[in-house]
Amino acid sequence: MNTEEFVKAFYSEKQNFLKEYLSEKSETEVGELIKSLNLTEQQTEIMKKVLNSSLTDIFYTILLGLDGSASIGGIQEMYDLKDEKGNQLSGEIEGYAYEYFQER
């Protein structure tokens, strides 16, 4: 795995959460709570935007935190992140994270 694939996997997870939470067949607690609100179509679109923005902020901040570009719990340092084959994943995360989470 390379750094871009790593970031892309996080982006894919974000998209999967968003899809699952807003699915009529969602079995997650978040999905059930959203369904219980009986939102109108317009309100559902607003909820989608709220969730999308929240998940983007969360995933983006975690990725930047791992790369040392943001703090995690008030601590800012770069982590030495490698895949199981020893490929270095940290050091280039910030650029890919911006591309996937801010430009899409």
All heavy atoms as an XYZ file, in Angstrom:
841
protein
N       0.851     -1.177      0.000
C       0.000      0.000      0.000
C       0.894      1.236      0.000
O       1.899      1.273      0.687
C      -0.889     -0.006      1.252
C      -1.718      1.259      1.416
S      -2.806      1.274      2.853
C      -4.111      0.219      2.303
N       0.498      2.231     -0.765
C       1.239      3.485     -0.727
C       0.398      4.542      0.003
O      -0.733      4.279      0.408
C       1.656      3.940     -2.134
C       0.472      4.227     -3.041
O      -0.568      4.744     -2.613
N       0.611      3.918     -4.309
N       0.957      5.720      0.147
C       0.297      6.770      0.921
C      -1.033      7.178      0.304
O      -2.024      7.355      1.017
C       1.222      7.996      1.060
O       2.463      7.565      1.623
C       0.612      9.041      1.969
N      -1.065      7.308     -1.010
C      -2.325      7.698     -1.640
C      -3.404      6.633     -1.425
O      -4.554      6.964     -1.127
C      -2.146      7.943     -3.141
C      -3.450      8.400     -3.781
C      -3.336      8.752     -5.253
O      -2.276      8.513     -5.856
O      -4.328      9.268     -5.793
N      -3.055      5.378     -1.536
C      -4.022      4.295     -1.300
C      -4.527      4.318      0.137
O      -5.702      4.053      0.393
C      -3.393      2.939     -1.614
C      -3.104      2.730     -3.085
C      -2.226      1.523     -3.361
O      -1.405      1.145     -2.489
O      -2.352      0.970     -4.470
N      -3.622      4.634      1.067
C      -3.988      4.732      2.479
C      -5.031      5.829      2.693
O      -6.072      5.612      3.309
C      -2.725      5.013      3.309
C      -2.952      5.133      4.780
C      -3.193      4.013      5.556
C      -2.885      6.376      5.410
C      -3.388      4.116      6.926
C      -3.075      6.494      6.775
C      -3.332      5.360      7.540
N      -4.776      7.000      2.147
C      -5.708      8.125      2.281
C      -7.012      7.817      1.559
O      -8.097      8.077      2.085
C      -5.077      9.434      1.755
C      -6.108     10.553      1.685
C      -3.893      9.841      2.625
N      -6.907      7.238      0.376
C      -8.103      6.883     -0.396
C      -8.975      5.890      0.376
O     -10.207      5.963      0.320
C      -7.699      6.296     -1.748
C      -8.851      6.052     -2.678
C      -8.364      5.553     -4.032
C      -9.527      5.305     -4.969
N      -9.065      4.805     -6.272
N      -8.358      4.985      1.124
C      -9.114      4.029      1.945
C      -9.897      4.760      3.036
O     -11.048      4.416      3.320
C      -8.172      2.987      2.549
N      -9.297      5.774      3.638
C     -10.012      6.583      4.628
C     -11.188      7.306      3.978
O     -12.277      7.365      4.538
C      -9.075      7.611      5.281
C      -8.376      7.110      6.506
C      -7.225      6.336      6.399
C      -8.847      7.416      7.766
C      -6.574      5.880      7.523
C      -8.201      6.968      8.907
C      -7.063      6.190      8.779
N     -10.956      7.851      2.790
C     -12.019      8.547      2.070
C     -13.166      7.584      1.750
O     -14.340      7.918      1.916
C     -11.461      9.175      0.793
C     -12.497      9.940      0.020
C     -12.908     11.208      0.434
C     -13.082      9.398     -1.122
C     -13.877     11.915     -0.280
C     -14.040     10.102     -1.831
C     -14.434     11.353     -1.402
O     -15.388     12.050     -2.095
N     -12.828      6.389      1.341
C     -13.831      5.371      1.040
C     -14.637      5.021      2.294
O     -15.860      4.860      2.229
C     -13.146      4.125      0.477
O     -14.083      3.125      0.196
N     -13.968      4.913      3.419
C     -14.662      4.640      4.688
C     -15.642      5.769      5.014
O     -16.772      5.529      5.435
C     -13.669      4.473      5.835
C     -12.987      3.140      5.861
C     -13.927      1.972      6.032
O     -14.839      2.026      6.883
O     -13.761      0.988      5.292
N     -15.205      6.992      4.815
C     -16.089      8.143      5.060
C     -17.330      8.050      4.194
O     -18.453      8.229      4.673
C     -15.359      9.454      4.781
C     -16.203     10.684      5.078
C     -15.768     11.850      4.224
C     -16.907     12.176      3.308
N     -16.799     13.409      2.586
N     -17.132      7.766      2.915
C     -18.258      7.651      1.990
C     -19.188      6.508      2.396
O     -20.412      6.636      2.316
C     -17.764      7.452      0.559
C     -16.974      8.623      0.003
C     -17.789      9.901     -0.053
O     -17.736     10.734      0.835
N     -18.569     10.048     -1.102
N     -18.620      5.395      2.860
C     -19.427      4.257      3.303
C     -20.243      4.597      4.544
O     -21.409      4.200      4.647
C     -18.546      3.035      3.562
C     -17.984      2.442      2.289
O     -18.526      2.638      1.198
N     -16.876      1.730      2.414
N     -19.643      5.306      5.496
C     -20.389      5.741      6.683
C     -21.570      6.610      6.272
O     -22.688      6.414      6.744
C     -19.501      6.539      7.654
C     -18.729      5.698      8.622
C     -17.345      5.610      8.525
C     -19.358      5.022      9.644
C     -16.619      4.851      9.416
C     -18.650      4.256     10.555
C     -17.271      4.172     10.436
N     -21.306      7.581      5.417
C     -22.344      8.503      4.972
C     -23.493      7.747      4.308
O     -24.669      7.960      4.625
C     -21.745      9.531      4.016
C     -22.627     10.696      3.603
C     -23.072     11.513      4.797
C     -21.876     11.577      2.606
N     -23.153      6.854      3.426
C     -24.167      6.063      2.720
C     -24.967      5.210      3.701
O     -26.199      5.144      3.630
C     -23.490      5.182      1.669
C     -24.430      4.380      0.827
C     -23.668      3.579     -0.212
C     -24.616      2.710     -1.030
N     -23.905      1.892     -2.014
N     -24.281      4.559      4.616
C     -24.954      3.683      5.577
C     -25.863      4.482      6.512
O     -26.998      4.082      6.781
C     -23.925      2.893      6.391
C     -24.519      2.008      7.470
C     -25.431      0.903      6.965
O     -25.245      0.431      5.820
O     -26.338      0.495      7.718
N     -25.381      5.598      7.015
C     -26.184      6.398      7.938
C     -27.478      6.889      7.305
O     -28.495      7.006      7.972
C     -25.395      7.617      8.436
C     -24.270      7.298      9.396
C     -23.291      8.254      9.654
C     -24.165      6.078     10.037
C     -22.249      7.991     10.532
C     -23.125      5.807     10.908
C     -22.178      6.770     11.149
O     -21.163      6.513     12.020
N     -27.445      7.169      6.007
C     -28.617      7.731      5.340
C     -29.459      6.686      4.611
O     -30.485      7.019      4.026
C     -28.181      8.827      4.367
C     -27.521     10.031      5.045
C     -26.908     10.957      4.015
C     -28.513     10.769      5.917
N     -29.060      5.442      4.686
C     -29.793      4.366      4.029
C     -31.096      4.073      4.767
O     -31.151      4.080      5.999
C     -28.926      3.098      3.998
O     -29.686      1.980      3.621
N     -32.134      3.794      4.000
C     -33.423      3.396      4.584
C     -33.300      2.084      5.350
O     -34.070      1.828      6.265
C     -34.483      3.260      3.483
C     -34.941      4.584      2.916
C     -35.718      5.428      3.914
O     -36.506      4.855      4.703
O     -35.507      6.649      3.929
N     -32.321      1.275      4.972
C     -32.136     -0.041      5.591
C     -30.994     -0.045      6.605
O     -30.526     -1.108      6.995
C     -31.884     -1.087      4.507
C     -33.042     -1.248      3.548
C     -32.727     -2.248      2.467
C     -33.882     -2.322      1.484
N     -33.622     -3.241      0.391
N     -30.560      1.120      7.017
C     -29.441      1.212      7.947
C     -29.743      0.482      9.251
O     -30.839      0.582      9.795
C     -29.123      2.678      8.257
O     -28.036      2.744      9.165
N     -28.756     -0.257      9.716
C     -28.885     -0.954     10.987
C     -27.962     -0.348     12.041
O     -27.821     -0.896     13.127
C     -28.596     -2.449     10.794
C     -29.614     -3.118      9.890
C     -29.349     -4.598      9.686
O     -28.443     -5.147     10.339
O     -30.048     -5.198      8.860
N     -27.341      0.785     11.701
C     -26.472      1.443     12.666
C     -27.309      2.290     13.620
O     -28.442      2.683     13.296
C     -25.458      2.369     11.959
O     -26.165      3.440     11.319
C     -24.629      1.607     10.938
N     -26.761      2.581     14.763
C     -27.470      3.433     15.716
C     -27.712      4.820     15.127
O     -28.798      5.386     15.272
C     -26.679      3.550     17.023
C     -27.409      4.357     18.071
C     -26.684      4.409     19.405
O     -25.579      3.856     19.537
O     -27.247      5.039     20.320
N     -26.717      5.353     14.441
C     -26.873      6.673     13.819
C     -27.990      6.639     12.784
O     -28.852      7.512     12.750
C     -25.545      7.145     13.176
C     -25.750      8.413     12.366
C     -24.478      7.355     14.243
N     -27.989      5.616     11.942
C     -29.031      5.483     10.937
C     -30.412      5.375     11.551
O     -31.380      5.980     11.066
N     -30.526      4.611     12.607
C     -31.808      4.458     13.301
C     -32.262      5.788     13.906
O     -33.447      6.130     13.843
C     -31.705      3.383     14.394
C     -31.520      1.978     13.874
C     -32.718      1.463     13.093
O     -33.872      1.797     13.459
O     -32.504      0.742     12.106
N     -31.349      6.526     14.479
C     -31.694      7.830     15.053
C     -32.172      8.799     13.977
O     -33.151      9.524     14.168
C     -30.503      8.416     15.809
C     -30.144      7.718     17.121
C     -28.790      8.199     17.624
C     -31.227      7.935     18.166
N     -31.487      8.788     12.844
C     -31.890      9.661     11.736
C     -33.284      9.276     11.250
O     -34.152     10.137     11.056
C     -30.862      9.624     10.588
C     -29.561     10.292     11.037
C     -31.418     10.308      9.339
C     -28.398     10.104     10.095
N     -33.532      7.975     11.079
C     -34.857      7.527     10.639
C     -35.941      7.946     11.621
O     -37.039      8.302     11.217
C     -34.879      6.005     10.457
C     -34.267      5.545      9.155
C     -34.539      4.078      8.884
C     -33.577      3.219      9.654
N     -33.641      1.797      9.301
N     -35.607      7.924     12.903
C     -36.605      8.265     13.920
C     -37.029      9.731     13.856
O     -38.069     10.099     14.401
C     -36.080      7.937     15.326
O     -35.117      8.889     15.743
N     -36.256     10.559     13.180
C     -36.599     11.976     13.051
C     -37.680     12.229     12.001
O     -38.272     13.308     11.981
C     -35.343     12.784     12.688
C     -34.241     12.824     13.731
C     -32.994     13.489     13.148
C     -34.706     13.550     14.981
N     -37.931     11.245     11.135
C     -38.929     11.388     10.064
C     -38.730     12.688      9.283
O     -39.647     13.506      9.152
C     -40.350     11.307     10.620
C     -40.649      9.949     11.212
O     -40.366      8.926     10.599
N     -41.194      9.935     12.417
N     -37.540     12.853      8.759
C     -37.176     14.086      8.068
C     -37.860     14.201      6.705
O     -38.099     13.198      6.035
C     -35.661     14.142      7.863
C     -34.796     14.086      9.119
C     -33.329     14.006      8.735
C     -35.062     15.275     10.005
N     -38.116     15.434      6.320
C     -38.599     15.690      4.965
C     -37.415     15.526      4.015
O     -36.260     15.405      4.446
C     -39.150     17.124      4.832
O     -38.062     18.047      5.005
C     -40.260     17.404      5.826
N     -37.685     15.564      2.720
C     -36.618     15.445      1.732
C     -35.594     16.569      1.895
O     -34.382     16.345      1.830
C     -37.227     15.492      0.324
C     -36.487     14.654     -0.683
C     -37.227     14.588     -1.999
O     -38.286     13.940     -2.066
O     -36.718     15.210     -2.949
N     -36.082     17.773      2.118
C     -35.197     18.925      2.301
C     -34.367     18.771      3.576
O     -33.166     19.053      3.586
C     -36.007     20.219      2.359
C     -35.144     21.459      2.482
C     -35.969     22.737      2.558
O     -37.176     22.704      2.740
N     -35.302     23.865      2.407
N     -34.990     18.313      4.638
C     -34.266     18.115      5.898
C     -33.231     16.995      5.763
O     -32.140     17.073      6.333
C     -35.251     17.797      7.021
C     -36.115     18.971      7.413
C     -37.251     18.567      8.340
O     -37.806     17.467      8.230
N     -37.607     19.461      9.255
N     -33.563     15.970      4.983
C     -32.618     14.878      4.751
C     -31.391     15.383      4.018
O     -30.256     14.975      4.324
C     -33.294     13.728      3.968
O     -34.406     13.241      4.740
C     -32.333     12.594      3.703
N     -31.574     16.282      3.058
C     -30.439     16.874      2.344
C     -29.560     17.679      3.294
O     -28.329     17.635      3.195
C     -30.920     17.748      1.182
C     -31.291     16.967     -0.050
C     -30.161     16.085     -0.565
O     -29.030     16.580     -0.766
O     -30.413     14.875     -0.752
N     -30.175     18.400      4.212
C     -29.403     19.161      5.200
C     -28.651     18.203      6.112
O     -27.465     18.408      6.413
C     -30.318     20.113      6.001
C     -30.858     21.199      5.071
C     -29.569     20.721      7.183
C     -31.966     22.040      5.676
N     -29.316     17.131      6.546
C     -28.664     16.125      7.398
C     -27.473     15.513      6.666
O     -26.406     15.312      7.254
C     -29.658     15.037      7.800
C     -29.046     13.921      8.624
S     -28.391     14.449     10.221
C     -29.919     14.677     11.122
N     -27.634     15.242      5.380
C     -26.538     14.686      4.583
C     -25.348     15.643      4.577
O     -24.200     15.226      4.730
C     -27.007     14.415      3.157
C     -25.958     13.797      2.274
C     -26.501     13.501      0.890
C     -25.435     12.858      0.021
N     -25.956     12.518     -1.307
N     -25.616     16.928      4.415
C     -24.535     17.924      4.413
C     -23.858     18.017      5.778
O     -22.631     18.145      5.868
C     -25.075     19.286      3.995
C     -25.442     19.350      2.522
C     -26.040     20.693      2.146
C     -26.437     20.705      0.679
N     -27.051     21.971      0.268
N     -24.647     17.945      6.841
C     -24.095     17.988      8.204
C     -23.182     16.784      8.433
O     -22.048     16.925      8.912
C     -25.219     18.034      9.265
C     -24.685     17.769     10.661
C     -25.958     19.358      9.209
N     -23.687     15.600      8.103
C     -22.886     14.390      8.289
C     -21.641     14.400      7.421
O     -20.547     14.045      7.883
C     -23.724     13.152      7.982
C     -24.810     12.803      8.972
C     -25.689     11.692      8.421
C     -24.205     12.401     10.312
N     -21.786     14.804      6.166
C     -20.649     14.843      5.259
C     -19.565     15.788      5.788
O     -18.380     15.432      5.824
C     -21.099     15.267      3.858
C     -19.988     15.182      2.854
O     -19.328     14.160      2.727
N     -19.770     16.261      2.136
N     -19.967     16.961      6.224
C     -18.996     17.922      6.764
C     -18.342     17.399      8.034
O     -17.125     17.531      8.221
C     -19.682     19.262      7.049
O     -20.067     19.874      5.852
N     -19.137     16.794      8.903
C     -18.598     16.255     10.161
C     -17.606     15.136      9.903
O     -16.507     15.120     10.474
C     -19.732     15.727     11.048
O     -20.591     16.761     11.422
N     -17.998     14.190      9.060
C     -17.105     13.078      8.762
C     -15.842     13.544      8.053
O     -14.747     13.032      8.330
C     -17.833     12.023      7.929
C     -18.935     11.250      8.661
C     -19.756     10.420      7.680
C     -18.343     10.377      9.755
N     -15.973     14.518      7.171
C     -14.792     15.073      6.512
C     -13.857     15.681      7.543
O     -12.643     15.402      7.528
C     -15.205     16.137      5.467
O     -15.903     15.485      4.414
C     -13.987     16.862      4.895
N     -14.380     16.492      8.445
C     -13.550     17.108      9.481
C     -12.842     16.058     10.327
O     -11.644     16.181     10.614
C     -14.395     18.005     10.398
C     -14.851     19.285      9.746
O     -14.370     19.605      8.631
O     -15.712     19.966     10.335
N     -13.561     15.019     10.701
C     -12.997     13.980     11.568
C     -11.883     13.215     10.860
O     -10.754     13.110     11.360
C     -14.103     13.025     12.054
C     -15.045     13.763     12.997
C     -13.499     11.793     12.729
C     -16.368     13.053     13.245
N     -12.198     12.669      9.688
C     -11.200     11.876      8.967
C      -9.998     12.721      8.547
O      -8.850     12.292      8.671
C     -11.823     11.203      7.738
C     -12.576      9.950      8.056
C     -13.944      9.977      8.269
C     -11.933      8.723      8.137
C     -14.650      8.813      8.557
C     -12.619      7.561      8.424
C     -13.987      7.605      8.636
N     -10.250     13.924      8.065
C      -9.174     14.815      7.628
C      -8.243     15.158      8.792
O      -7.017     15.099      8.664
C      -9.791     16.073      7.013
C      -8.809     17.024      6.383
C      -8.111     16.684      5.234
C      -8.603     18.295      6.925
C      -7.228     17.573      4.636
C      -7.721     19.189      6.329
C      -7.034     18.820      5.198
O      -6.160     19.698      4.609
N      -8.821     15.471      9.935
C      -8.021     15.827     11.111
C      -7.199     14.642     11.601
O      -6.023     14.800     11.963
C      -8.920     16.362     12.243
O      -9.605     17.514     11.762
C      -8.117     16.716     13.485
N      -7.775     13.458     11.593
C      -7.025     12.268     12.004
C      -5.843     12.042     11.067
O      -4.716     11.802     11.514
C      -7.934     11.021     12.063
C      -8.900     11.135     13.246
C      -7.107      9.740     12.158
C     -10.004     10.100     13.258
N      -6.089     12.121      9.774
C      -4.997     11.922      8.810
C      -3.903     12.965      8.978
O      -2.716     12.622      8.976
C      -5.545     11.942      7.380
C      -6.324     10.699      6.962
C      -7.079     10.946      5.663
C      -5.399      9.500      6.821
N      -4.294     14.232      9.130
C      -3.290     15.272      9.332
C      -2.563     15.083     10.658
O      -1.361     15.342     10.757
C      -3.925     16.665      9.254
C      -3.840     17.340      7.887
C      -4.463     16.507      6.791
C      -4.414     18.722      7.924
N      -3.284     14.607     11.662
C      -2.649     14.325     12.949
C      -1.605     13.230     12.836
O      -0.524     13.325     13.430
N      -1.899     12.193     12.080
C      -0.933     11.113     11.885
C       0.306     11.590     11.141
O       1.408     11.082     11.340
C      -1.573      9.955     11.108
C      -2.652      9.166     11.844
C      -3.319      8.182     10.891
C      -2.065      8.446     13.049
N       0.110     12.583     10.285
C       1.210     13.117      9.488
C       1.985     14.219     10.212
O       2.970     14.733      9.705
C       0.655     13.660      8.164
C       1.627     13.545      7.016
O       2.414     12.578      6.988
O       1.586     14.414      6.130
N       1.496     14.618     11.400
C       2.169     15.659     12.169
C       1.765     17.064     11.780
O       2.355     18.038     12.242
N       0.747     17.199     10.934
C       0.299     18.513     10.469
C      -0.824     19.090     11.322
O      -1.226     20.234     11.120
C      -0.189     18.414      9.015
O       0.839     17.935      8.192
N      -1.360     18.306     12.231
C      -2.424     18.752     13.143
C      -2.248     17.996     14.451
O      -1.545     16.987     14.508
C      -3.799     18.471     12.540
N      -2.890     18.489     15.479
C      -2.762     17.816     16.772
C      -3.874     16.784     16.943
O      -4.953     16.895     16.373
C      -2.808     18.825     17.914
O      -4.077     19.434     17.989
N      -3.561     15.782     17.715
C      -4.531     14.778     18.142
C      -4.574     14.870     19.660
O      -3.577     14.602     20.327
C      -4.134     13.355     17.697
C      -4.067     13.266     16.173
C      -5.125     12.324     18.257
C      -3.540     11.929     15.656
N      -5.707     15.303     20.189
C      -5.832     15.445     21.643
C      -4.872     16.463     22.222
O      -4.408     16.312     23.345
N      -4.552     17.484     21.441
C      -3.668     18.537     21.916
C      -2.192     18.235     21.759
O      -1.344     19.028     22.146
N      -1.864     17.092     21.190
C      -0.471     16.696     20.983
C      -0.204     16.663     19.490
O      -0.892     15.977     18.736
C      -0.178     15.312     21.592
C      -0.485     15.332     23.093
C       1.254     14.884     21.315
C      -0.543     13.959     23.725
N       0.797     17.416     19.065
C       1.136     17.447     17.646
C       2.535     16.897     17.457
O       3.513     17.473     17.921
C       1.050     18.870     17.084
C       1.273     18.922     15.590
C       0.963     20.277     14.992
O       0.430     21.151     15.648
N       1.310     20.440     13.728
N       2.590     15.757     16.794
C       3.865     15.151     16.448
C       3.646     14.243     15.252
O       2.539     13.790     14.994
C       4.459     14.365     17.618
C       3.607     13.221     18.120
C       4.228     12.528     19.320
O       4.245     13.119     20.409
O       4.692     11.394     19.139
N       4.709     13.986     14.518
C       4.623     13.109     13.348
C       4.799     11.672     13.808
O       5.673     11.370     14.615
C       5.688     13.466     12.320
C       5.556     12.696     11.046
S       6.707     13.369      9.825
C       6.396     12.249      8.501
N       3.961     10.812     13.297
C       4.035      9.397     13.629
C       4.698      8.646     12.489
O       4.551      8.997     11.324
C       2.627      8.838     13.900
C       1.999      9.475     15.108
C       1.258     10.651     14.989
C       2.186      8.938     16.372
C       0.706     11.258     16.102
C       1.629      9.538     17.490
C       0.896     10.704     17.352
O       0.358     11.307     18.458
N       5.430      7.609     12.828
C       6.092      6.776     11.834
C       5.110      5.671     11.456
O       4.995      4.657     12.133
C       7.375      6.179     12.419
C       8.199      5.447     11.378
O       8.038      5.728     10.177
O       9.018      4.591     11.779
N       4.412      5.884     10.370
C       3.346      4.995      9.950
C       3.802      4.161      8.759
O       4.234      4.701      7.733
C       2.126      5.835      9.578
C       0.819      5.132      9.313
C       0.349      4.360     10.548
C      -0.238      6.152      8.928
N       3.718      2.831      8.907
C       4.134      1.916      7.850
C       3.083      0.831      7.682
O       2.392      0.482      8.637
C       5.470      1.259      8.206
C       6.615      2.228      8.356
C       7.883      1.520      8.760
C       8.998      2.547      8.949
N      10.233      1.912      9.362
N       2.989      0.283      6.464
C       2.098     -0.857      6.277
C       2.819     -2.124      6.729
O       3.985     -2.070      7.156
C       1.592     -0.948      4.828
C       2.657     -1.329      3.814
O       3.788     -1.686      4.204
O       2.352     -1.279      2.616
N       2.149     -3.259      6.640
C       2.751     -4.489      7.158
C       3.966     -4.951      6.364
O       4.744     -5.777      6.831
C       1.708     -5.609      7.241
C       1.109     -6.022      5.933
C      -0.001     -7.054      6.095
O      -0.638     -7.114      7.152
O      -0.206     -7.801      5.141
N       4.164     -4.409      5.173
C       5.347     -4.734      4.363
C       6.493     -3.772      4.634
O       7.550     -3.880      4.044
C       4.992     -4.705      2.882
C       4.017     -5.778      2.471
C       3.681     -5.684      1.008
C       2.634     -6.722      0.633
N       2.183     -6.573     -0.750
N       6.257     -2.804      5.517
C       7.298     -1.838      5.859
C       7.324     -0.599      4.994
O       8.213      0.235      5.130
N       6.347     -0.457      4.090
C       6.278      0.740      3.255
C       5.887      1.945      4.089
O       4.907      1.898      4.830
C       5.252      0.560      2.118
C       5.636     -0.547      1.167
O       6.779     -0.673      0.776
N       4.662     -1.361      0.798
N       6.666      3.012      3.963
C       6.413      4.255      4.701
C       5.140      4.922      4.182
O       4.985      5.117      2.991
C       7.598      5.202      4.533
C       7.529      6.443      5.386
C       7.805      6.147      6.850
O       8.617      5.300      7.173
N       7.114      6.833      7.728
N       4.210      5.255      5.084
C       2.966      5.905      4.707
C       2.883      7.339      5.189
O       2.090      8.119      4.683
C       1.765      5.118      5.252
C       1.639      3.683      4.770
C       0.516      2.969      5.494
C       1.437      3.637      3.266
N       3.668      7.698      6.166
C       3.604      9.056      6.694
C       4.554      9.962      5.933
O       5.457      9.514      5.243
C       3.921      9.059      8.188
O       5.083      8.329      8.462
N       4.310     11.266      6.058
C       5.161     12.244      5.406
C       4.535     12.856      4.175
O       4.858     13.965      3.802
N       3.630     12.144      3.533
C       2.963     12.656      2.334
C       1.443     12.655      2.497
O       0.719     12.930      1.549
C       3.323     11.793      1.116
C       4.787     11.779      0.772
C       5.083     10.859     -0.409
O       4.218     10.054     -0.792
O       6.193     10.964     -0.936
N       0.963     12.334      3.668
C      -0.475     12.194      3.897
C      -1.206     13.515      3.689
O      -2.288     13.543      3.097
C      -0.752     11.625      5.305
C      -0.266     10.172      5.389
C      -2.227     11.723      5.663
C      -0.340      9.561      6.773
N      -0.628     14.607      4.151
C      -1.321     15.896      4.112
C      -1.789     16.267      2.704
O      -2.928     16.676      2.504
C      -0.429     17.004      4.676
C      -1.117     18.351      4.704
C      -0.232     19.457      5.269
O       0.970     19.226      5.518
O      -0.765     20.560      5.446
N      -0.944     16.137      1.723
C      -1.301     16.496      0.348
C      -2.424     15.638     -0.207
O      -3.371     16.145     -0.814
N      -2.322     14.333     -0.003
C      -3.374     13.438     -0.478
C      -4.676     13.661      0.291
O      -5.763     13.603     -0.288
C      -2.942     11.981     -0.378
C      -1.888     11.597     -1.386
C      -0.633     11.174     -0.980
C      -2.155     11.658     -2.751
C       0.343     10.814     -1.909
C      -1.199     11.314     -3.690
C       0.049     10.888     -3.260
O       1.010     10.546     -4.183
N      -4.570     13.899      1.594
C      -5.771     14.159      2.394
C      -6.485     15.402      1.892
O      -7.721     15.423      1.775
C      -5.414     14.302      3.874
N      -5.733     16.428      1.565
C      -6.352     17.645      1.030
C      -7.052     17.324     -0.291
O      -8.193     17.746     -0.519
C      -5.300     18.743      0.837
C      -5.938     20.061      0.435
C      -6.450     20.918      1.394
C      -6.070     20.413     -0.915
C      -7.070     22.104      1.028
C      -6.678     21.602     -1.282
C      -7.177     22.439     -0.311
O      -7.804     23.603     -0.676
N      -6.378     16.595     -1.147
C      -6.951     16.243     -2.449
C      -8.266     15.476     -2.296
O      -9.255     15.789     -2.936
C      -5.943     15.394     -3.232
C      -6.452     14.912     -4.574
C      -5.456     13.997     -5.282
O      -4.238     14.067     -5.015
O      -5.924     13.194     -6.108
N      -8.274     14.466     -1.435
C      -9.460     13.611     -1.310
C     -10.560     14.240     -0.461
O     -11.745     14.059     -0.763
C      -9.081     12.241     -0.739
C      -8.529     11.314     -1.796
C      -7.167     11.295     -2.086
C      -9.375     10.503     -2.523
C      -6.665     10.479     -3.076
C      -8.881      9.680     -3.524
C      -7.528      9.658     -3.792
O      -7.032      8.846     -4.793
N     -10.214     14.940      0.600
C     -11.242     15.427      1.525
C     -11.653     16.881      1.322
O     -12.724     17.278      1.766
C     -10.783     15.209      2.971
C     -10.829     13.775      3.382
C      -9.724     12.958      3.208
C     -11.973     13.223      3.930
C      -9.763     11.627      3.568
C     -12.033     11.897      4.287
C     -10.918     11.085      4.107
N     -10.820     17.680      0.666
C     -11.171     19.082      0.492
C     -11.499     19.444     -0.948
O     -12.222     20.401     -1.189
C     -10.028     19.981      0.998
C      -9.648     19.752      2.446
C     -10.787     20.006      3.405
O     -11.584     20.910      3.220
N     -10.874     19.209      4.455
N     -10.973     18.699     -1.899
C     -11.184     19.051     -3.302
C     -12.256     18.216     -3.988
O     -12.561     18.436     -5.129
C      -9.869     18.933     -4.078
C      -8.838     19.956     -3.646
C      -7.563     19.908     -4.452
O      -7.278     18.870     -5.098
O      -6.843     20.913     -4.432
N     -12.815     17.259     -3.302
C     -13.838     16.387     -3.919
C     -15.201     16.743     -3.409
O     -15.453     17.230     -2.413
C     -13.551     14.915     -3.646
C     -12.289     14.496     -4.355
C     -11.978     13.053     -4.128
N     -10.685     12.811     -4.725
C     -10.452     11.861     -5.599
N     -11.382     11.046     -5.963
N      -9.245     11.704     -6.108
